[in-house]
Amino acid sequence: MITDLRLQHFRSYDDDSFEFQPGVNIIVGPNASGKTNLLEAILVLAAGSSYRVSDAELVQRDQPWARLDSHDSNDHDRTMKIVLDPRPTKTFEFGGKVIRRLSLKDKLPVVLFEPNHLQLLAGSPEQRRQYLDDLLEQTEAGYGQLRREYKRILAQRNSLLKQPALMAHGQLFAWNIRLSEAAGHIVRARSRLTAALNDHLSSLYSDLSHSSTHVQLAYACRFTPDNYQTQLLKKLESDLVLDQARGFTGSGPHREDLLVTFDNQPAALSASRGESRTAVLALKILELDMLRAARDISPILLLDDVFSELDGARRRALTSYLRDYQTFITTTDADVVIQNFTETCHVIALGG
């Protein structure tokens, strides 16, 4: 649990400090008052990076550095610094050590729920791949490194595909092997996670919606997970001319999708707006449960202007799951949020 936070030259904050409570913290203020920036600061301290911008953009305009300082309920301190000289350099300090990148054990488990997530089912496959990968990065040691390595290998292969065929062909096979190997690990991890989510998704959806609709996830990959590496390698070789013609790699986990069905019908075609939002809400609740189980720590929940996007029934359903988590909710209308809590909540008012 985070008890306090100081922001210096971070986004819209020059030098401001805030105190937080263990339960629900409501951050209220008009648009452009810094609500999302405050939520973003908590996320950067916990997870290591922003979900919106690059490190350089976290530094207040015309300032050479930014800094975040916080304490937790055990009075442990946690600091993040970004220095723009000559290029953005980010460091973290806690427990008497300074590091440049947070490993899984260094991160605080955190779940973000923001308006774009409400489009998870109807949005692009990239959104759903990112949902799986972000959760895996918080629950499986080494997945973040694997994810970055796959992107690096893919970028190198795509660069070679744009070179003259005779020059690139001899080098491509080595990159095909590396890409296939990393891809196999990613696909098996995504498939395991999908199966784990499936164990509870439909029953939780029924509890939230009071309906008997069966909701199911399926990780749609072109090859079987157990033999993915071998089969992808063959596909990369057979599609070499095609990939060179289009200038990018057409097969692999970067092209796959997480399918969601309602009573065996694709969600994008059959689910109403309300049904889709209930399913996304269920996934976010499962995300909380899985993080707590994997890390043995209650995650922090960040709700960025999403409470008002849910109707009364879904607000009440979400509220019933918040009691075990430190929660931060941004809103322009505190009354809309406060009326859903019978217990006390802490209000942080921001000016215009």
N, C-alpha and C positions, 0 to 999 in steps of 0.2 A: 504494500500500500504506500502510495506517495503522500507525504504529509505537507510538503511545501515545494514551491518552484520559483526560481528567479530567472528572468529572461533579460539578457543584455544584447542590444543591437540585433535581436532576432525578429525577422519579418517586420511587423508594424510596431514592435515594442522596443523602446529605447532602453529603459531600465525599470522593470516592474516586478513585483513579487506577489505571490498568491499563497493562501493556505487552503488545504483541502481536508475533507472529512472522509471517514472510512466507507460510508454508504454512497448515496446519490448526491452528486455535485452538479447543480444546474448553472450553466454559464449563459447569462441572458444579456442581450444588448441589441441595438439596431444593426442593420446590415453595415458592413465595413467597420465594425467596432473592434475586430480582432478575435472574435469567438473561435473561428476555425484555426487561426494561427496559434492560439493557446492550446487547442486540442492537438495540433500538429507538433507542438513542442513536446508534449507528453509522449507522443508516438516516437519522435526522434530519439528521445532519451531512452525509451524502453526498447525499441526495435533497431535503432541505429540509422534509420534513413526516413525521408519523407515519402509519402504516397503521392505528392503533388508536384514537387519541383526538385531540381538538382541541389546539391550542397551549396553552391555559390549563391543561389537565389534565396537561401535561408538567411543570408546576411543582409541586414538593413541597408538600404541604398546609401551610398557614399560613406560607408563605414568599412574599416579594414578587417573586422573580426566580429564574431558572434559567440555568445556563451550561454549555456544553460546550467543551472545548479539546482539540485533537489536533495531531499532527505526522505527516507522511508520510515516506517513505524518502528524499526529497530535502530533508528538514528544513524543509519549508514548513508553516506553522501554519494552522489553520482553527478559527474560533470561531463558536459560535452562542449568542445571548442571547435570553431571553424576559423581558420586564418586564410585570408586571400593574398598570399604573398609567396612566390609569384603566381602560384595556382592554388585552388582551394585545398587546404589540408585539414582533415577532420580527425580529432582525437577524443577518446573517452578516458575518464579517470575515475576509478572507484576501487575500494579495497586496497589502496596503496599501490595500484599499478596503472600504467598508462598504456592504452592499446589503440590501434588504428581501425580495427574492424571487430565488431562484436561476434563472438562465437555463440552457439546456441545457449550454452550455460551462462553466458554473460548477459543475455537478453532477458527482459521482463516479458512474460507472456501478455499479449495485448490483442484485443479483438476490436476492429474498426467496422462501424456500420454507417455508411454515408449514402446520400441519394442515388449515386450511380450504381450502387449495389442492388437497388430495387429493379434494375434492368438486367440482372444476372441471367435470368432464364431467356429473355427475349433479345439480349444483346449479342455481340459477336462471340465466336468461339474463343477468341483471345481472352475475354473477360473470365470465362469459365476455366480456361487453363491457368490463368493467373490466380484464381481462387484456390485451386488445388495446390499450386506451387507455393503460394504464400503460407498456406496452412502446413504443408510439409516442411517448409523451412523453419517453422516454429516448433515442430514436433519430432523431426528426425535429424539427428546429428549428421552433419556433412552434406545435407541436401542443398543448402545455400551455395556451398562451394561447387557441388555438382551442377547446379543450375547455371552458375556463372561460367563454368568450364564448357558446358554445352553451347551456350551462346557464343563464346569465343571461337570454338571449333567451327560452328555453323557459319559465323562471319568470315572465317578464313576460307572455308570451302566455297562460299558464295563469291568471294573475291577471286579465287582461282577460276571459277566458272566463267568469269568475264574476260579472262585472258585468252590469247590464241590457243586453239585446241591442242596443237602439238606441244606447246610449252607446258600446258597445265596437266595434261593427261598423266604424265609420270608421277607428279606430286599428289594427284587427287586420291590415289588408292590408299595412301597412308592416312589421309584425312578421313576417308570413308570408314576405315577401321575404327579410328578414334571416335568419330561421330556415332557410329553404330553401337559401340560399347557404352558410351555415356547415355545414349538414347534408351538402351535396354534397362539401365538402372532407373531412369526417369519413369518409364512406362510401368515398370513393376511397382514402383512407389505410388504412382497415381492410381493404379488398379487396386492396390491394397487399401488406400485411403477411401476410394469410391465404395469398396465393399464394406468398410467400417461405417461409413455414413449411411449406407443402405440398411444396416442392421436396426437403425432407430428412426430414420427419416419418416417413414410412412405412419408409424404409430404416433410420433410427435405431431406430424401434420394433422392427423385426425383429432388429437387432443386440442390443438389450436383452432381448428376450423369446425369442430363438432360435425364432421362428415365422415363417410366411409370410403372416400376416394383413396385409391392406392397410388402413392407417389413413389417413383423409383428412379435411381440414377444408373447410368451405364457408361463406362469409359469406352468411347468408340475409337479403337486403334485398328490399324490396318492388318496387323499381324498378332499372333498369340503372344502374350507377355513372356512366356517361358522361352520361346525361340526368337524373340524380337530382334536381338542383335544379328543373328545369322540371316534372317529373312530381310531385314533392312539393308544389310550389306549387299545382298544380291540385287535388291531393288535399286540401290544407288548406282551399281555397276550397269544394270540393264537400262536405266534411264539417263545415262550420262549425256548422250547427245541431246535429249530433250531438255535436261537441266541446263546445259550450255546454251541452248537456243533461247531459253527464257531468262537465263542469268540468275537463277536462284534454285535452292534445293526444294524439290516438290514433295518429298516424303520425310516423315520423322515426327516426333512428338510435338514439334512446333506447328504442325498442320492438323492436329487431332482435336477432339472435342469431348466434352462431358454432356451426355444426352440426359434430358429430364422428361419423364413421361407421367401423365395423369391417366390412370386406368388404361395403360398401354398405348395411349395416344400422345404424340409429341406435344410438350408443353407450349411451344411456340404457336401451335395451331389450335390447341384445345383449351388452354387455361385462360380464365378470365383475369383481369387485372388484380382483383382481390385474391384469387387463388395463387397467382404468381407471387404476390407479396407475402402471403402466408408461408409459402414454400421457402422463400428467401429468409424469412424470419426464423423458420425452423432450422435452416442451415446455419444461421448465425448462433442460435442457441446450442446446436451441436458443436459448433466451433469452440464455444466457451467450455463445454463439457470435455471435449477431447483435449484441449490445452491443459485443463486442470488435471486430467488423468495422466497426461504425458509428462508434465513438468512438476506435478505435486505442489503447485502453487495456484491460488486463485488468480486468473487473469484480470487485467484492467479492461473495462468495456468503455469504448468511445462511441458515442452516438452523435454524429455531426448533422444537425438539422434534419434528422430523419423522423423524429417523434411525431411531428405535425403531418408527415406523409402517411402515417398509419391511421386507420379509423379507430373508433373507440374500443371495439372488441380486441383488435390487435395490440393497441396500447396496453390494455389491461393484461393481455396474455404475456407481453414482453415484461411488463412491470413485475409480474409474479415470479419471473426468473432472475430478477436483479438483486435480490436480497443477499446473495452470497458473494457479490462482486462490488469492488469499488467502481463506480460508474460516473462518467462525465457526459452530460447532455447539453448541447448547444441549442438555443432557441431564441427567437425574437419575442416570444410571448410566454413568460414563465408560468402564467396561470394554466395554460394548456397542459403543461407538464406536472405542476405541483398537485393538481386535483387528482392525479392518478396514484399518489402516494399517501397512504395512511400514516406511515412513519415519517419522521422528520427528514428533511433534506437540506442541503447547504446551498444557498444561492450566492453566486458570484456575479455582481452587476458590473457591466462594462459600459463606458460612456460612448458617445458618438464620435 
